[in-house]
Amino acid sequence: MDKDFFEQVYQVVRLIPKGRATSYGAIAAYLGAKGGARVVGYAMNAAHTAKPKVPAHRVVNRTGLLSGKHHFKTPFAMQEALEKEGITVKDDKIAHFNNVFWDPMEELKL
């Protein structure tokens, strides 16, 4: 895996505001790696060692599913972190995902 790409992913994820979430694919597209959602997922799996901290709980799959929840300390840690920021999660999925979706292509326009 490309460490530089992982660091670019981390830089984007650190910009996601509290109470918002994005998808692996949206980050990949923003970084010019359309179709690279899986690699963004790999970066999120390794994010626990990154400094400064990466709010990996704010990155989910394209439908709002907490697909990475098993990579946290407990199976509920991801949901708990999202709920602490005011995001509602039902059945391992962000409720009304489109309302909290943070699109880096829109939010980080130059």
Helices and strands as residue ranges (DSSP letters): H 3-13, E 22-23, H 24-30, H 37-46, G 47-49, G 56-58, E 59-60, G 69-71, H 77-84, E 89-90, E 93-94, H 97-100, H 104-107
